[in-house]
Amino acid sequence: MNILVFDIETIPDIEMGRRLYGKHSEMEKISDEEVARIMFQQRHQETDGKTEVIRHHLQKVIAISAVLRTGEKLKVDSLGTIDSLEIEIIQLFFKTIQHYNTPMLISWNGGGFDLPVLHYRALKHGITAERYWNTESNFRYNNYLNRFHERHTDLMDVLAAYQPRAYAPLDEIATLLELPGKLGMSGDKVWETYQQEEGIQKIRNYCETDVLNTYLIFLRFQLMRGHLNQSAYAQECQQVRELLTDEKEKPHFQEFLKAWIS
């Protein structure tokens, strides 16, 4: 089976913020930064100060990165370009699922965050994804939507035995396995980075290192449950190292490789 490890990065949906939090005519007069601040503040109040992470349907997708394993081939990239619209990026994600014959999706907290966001945004844009939503015939007992099916494996959920109290951050599990983890950025810095020069490219680079961490954790998971033996596991890791070594034009890959080796 083909394997697609994915991760998304999001920012506040400023357009929705203008609609929701005040008269539209008044909200049009203030900056995007101020609208975002209002949205974060509103969420802070809604949760009694527990979080400023805004709700899924108020998120806008700005990057989707993936590790794609097809046969013996391995590829790591972000969908679209830095100029791609949200609708184009999301369409590419679901077209990839269609093109690669319903690959096994792998994520870290994809069930709790990434996929619900993609569902809402696909709904907004009227994106058709028939293969993804299929729960009939051969997909009845193994589809992308059922929490306990493997067609989408949320590693955070599975490793925590589906117990929220046992959930762990990707960065800490990567560190546990002596993987590079986060390299100078984290999800709560995405909006701040987005506003900087070349912000989208920085975010795409960060997202690609996240999926690399997730893929390497997945390989260890496959070893743990006996789907890979020690020799096969070592070969899979070596393939990742070779890919990173060959990508000379991606400094973040070289940084990831250096941190992994050391």
N, C-alpha and C positions, 0 to 999 in steps of 0.2 A: 504493500500500500504506500502511496505517496504521502509525504509528511509536510505539513505547512505550519510552522511555528510563527505566531503573529503577536504583534503588540501595537496599540494605538496611542497617539498623543493628542490631547485636546486642549482647547481654550474655552472660555465662556462664550456662549452664543450671544454676542452683543446685540444683535437685532432683536432677539427674544427678550433680552434685558430691558431694552427700550420700551417694548410693548407691555411688559409685565409690571415694572416698578415705576409707575408715574405716568402722567399724561404724555403721549407720544410727542406732541409739539414741544413740550418742555425738555424731554429727554434728548431730542434732536440737537439741543443747544449745548449739550455737554460732551466731553471727549469720550472716546472708547474706554480710556483708562479709568475715567470716573464711573462709567456704567459698570465696568468690571468690579470696581471697588464696591459699588452698591450691591452687586450680586453676591460677592464674597461676604459682605457684611450681613446681608439678609439671611444667608445660609448659617452664618455664625449665630444669629439670633434664633433661628428656627431650631437649632440643635443645642441651645443653652450653652454655647461656647465650646462644644465638643469638636466641631470641625468647620472649616470654611470650604470644604470640597463641595461644589455645587452639584445638584441632582443630575442624574444621567441625561434627562431630556433637555437640559439646558447647556449641554456640552456640544462643542463643534469640533469635528475631527480635522486635524491639520496634518497628520502623518500616520501612515500605517507601514510598518516594517515587517519583514518576514525572512525566515530561513526556510528555503524550499529544498526538500530532499526528494529527488525523483530517480529511482533506480540507483545508479552509482554516482549521480551528479548532485552537487551541493551548491547552493547559491544563497547569498545574503544581500538583500537590497531593500530599498523603500519603494513603494508603489508610486507611479507617476513621477512628476518633477516638482521642483520648488514652486512652480507657478500653477500647478494643477488645482482646480477647484475641489471643494469637498465632495461634490457629487461624483466627480471623475475618479477620485481616490477610492471611494466606497464602491463604485461600479467595478473598478479593477479588482477589488478584493473578492467580490462575489463572482466575477468572471473567471478569476483564478481558480476558485473552487470548481466551477463548471468545466474549465479547460483541463484541469489535471485530475479529472475523473473522481471527484468527491474525495479529496485527500483527508487524512486524519489531521484534525486541527489540534494544536498544542498551545497552551497559554499559561500565564501565571495571573490568576484572578480574572481570566477572560469571562467566566460565567457570571462573576459579580460586577464586572465593570465593562470590559471591552465589547462584548457581544450585546448587552442591553443598549449601550450607546449606539452601536452600529444599527441595531433594530430601529431605534427611534429616528436616527438620521436617514436611514433608507426609507422609512415611512414618510418622512418629511419630503424627500426628493422624489418619491414615487418610483423607487428602484425595484425592478423585478429580479428575484433571486430564487427561481423555482427549485433548483437542485438543493440549495441550502435548506429551504423550508419543507422539503419532502419528508413526510412521516408515513408514507404508504408503502405497500409491497415489501421489498427488501429492506427498506429504511424504517419499517415499523418498530423493530426491536433494536435498532442501532442507528440513531439519527443525531443531528447536531444539537437538538433542543432538550433532550432528556438528560438530566444531571448525572445519571448513573450509567450512561452509555459512553463508549470509548471513541466514537467518531469525533467528538470534541472532548479532549482530556484537559481539564483545568488542574494543573499540577498542584497549585496551592490548595485547592479543595480536596483533591485525592489524598495528598500527603498528610493533611490535617484530619483525615478520616471523616470529612464533612462536618467537622466540629468547629464553629466559628472561634471558640476560645483558643483553638490550637493554630489558627492562621499565623503565618509568618511572612515578613516582607521578603521580596525577591533578593534584595541586596544582602540580607543577613544569611539566607540559605546559600547564596553564591559564596559568601565569605566562609561559611561552614565547610564548603567543599573546596576551599582554596582556589576559587575562581575570581576573576577580576572584580565582579560586582559593578556598582556605579562608579563612573569615572568622572568626577567633578561636577555632576549634575544629578538632579532628582526630579520626580514628577511635579513637585510643588514649585519648581522653578521654571516651568514651561511657559507660563504667561509672561513672566518677567523676561525670559529669553526671547520670546516671540516678538517683543517690542524692540529688540536690539537689531543692529545691522547684521545681516546674514543670519537672522534668528531662525528662520525655517530650516536652513541647512544644518545649523547646530542641533536643532531638535531632531531632525531626521537621523543625524549621526548618533545621537544619544539613544534614539529608539532602536537603531540597528545593534548597538551594543547590548541593549536589554534583551533582544531576541536571541543574541548569541549566548548570553547567560542562561536564558530559558532552555535553549536547545541543549546546552551542556548538562544542565540539571536533568533534562529528559533522558539523555544518554545514561546518566547514572541511575535514573529510575528504571530504565530498561535492563541495566545490569542487575539491579537489586531484585527485580522480579523474574530474572532468569531468561529474558528475551535476548540478552547478549551475554556471551561468556567474556572472560577477562581479555582474551586475545582480540575478539571482535570489538569490545569496548575501546581498547587501546587504538585499534585501527580507525575507529570512528573519530576519536579525539585527534588523531594524527591528521586525518583528512581536514578537520577544521583548522588546525595549525597551518597546513599547507595552503589552504584557501586564503587565510589571513596574510601569510607571507607573500603570496602572489599579488595581493591587492596593494601595490605600492602607492597608488594614487589616493588611497584612503588613510590618512594619518591616524584616524580614530581606530582603525583596525590594527595598525602597528602598535598603537598605545595599548590596546586590549591584549595583543599578543605578548608584549613586553611584561605587562602586569601578570599575565597568566604564567609565563615561564618562570618569572622570578618569585 
